[in-house]
Amino acid sequence: MANIIKESSTRIKTGLVLIIGMLVVGYIDSYFIMWLLFGTMLMISISEAKKLFQLDGDSIYVYTALLWFAAYFHPNPEDLIFIVFIGFASQLAYKKTINKKMILPLLYPTASFLFLLSLYSEYGVMTLLWLLVIVAGADTGAYFVGKSIGKTKFCETSPNKTIEGVLGGVITAGILGTIFAHDDLHFVTAIVVSVIVAFASVFGDLFESYLKREAGVKDSGNILPGHGGVLDRTDGYLFGAIVMLVLLRIVMWLY
């Protein structure tokens, strides 16, 4: 019991520090600082992904660093992942000695961080806040609803998730997301985007759980006391950011 209380206290303290840090960065609203923050998180995530994918060698850090440097200057950062993939595939075909699994960290989490950067670049810091509210709402709503009335198991990958909890989280995210959505979006559009992004975040969390089970680890890392690693905290956002960017581009095109 004492350990649970201590862990919860540590988790809350770390969470508060993270929230304050995000608010400060959001208030400054600098592309360079956001790029630097996401880049730092990405490099830590790559280290965690290497453990999850059971990869050796450090060349992936070089690929990622060069890619992220180029992303700062490119108007559509997420496009660069395809250039890197072509380069990787070309090396693989030419040398035949590169570990094929090296492509995995380039897809997850690198591609997702590129989409996050593009989301900020195109739609501003308030859109990142919108994403934050949706994912946090889905996570919090799922926890409380699942604990109170959850009975039906959602899937085998994450036994603690229930259908009731997931639906409760999505509904919570839909309500909160609509409140924090862009002012120029129609009410119905805001609900639809929020709900779809919430569902994406659920499967982002589920995918991270799958990777950890495959690797036989409890957390992706230990850099965040009480929370685990960076991937443990960003899994929902890494899926949600991709879906939100695509949906917003479709919506803005239709408008």
Secondary structure, DSSP 8 states (H G I E B T S, - for coil): -HHHHHHHHHHHHHHHHHHHHHHHHHHH--HHHHHHHHHHHHHHHHHHHHHHHT---SHHHHHHHHHHHHHHH-SSGGGHHHHHHHHHHHHHHHHS-S-GGGHHHIIIIIHHHHHHHHHHHHH-HHHHHHHHHHHHHHHHHHHHHHHHH--SB--SS-TT-BHHHHHHHHHHHHHHHHHHS-TTS-HHHHHHHHHHHHHHHHHHHHHHHHHHHHHT-S-S-SSBTTTB-HHHHHHHHHHHHHHHHHHHHHHHHH-
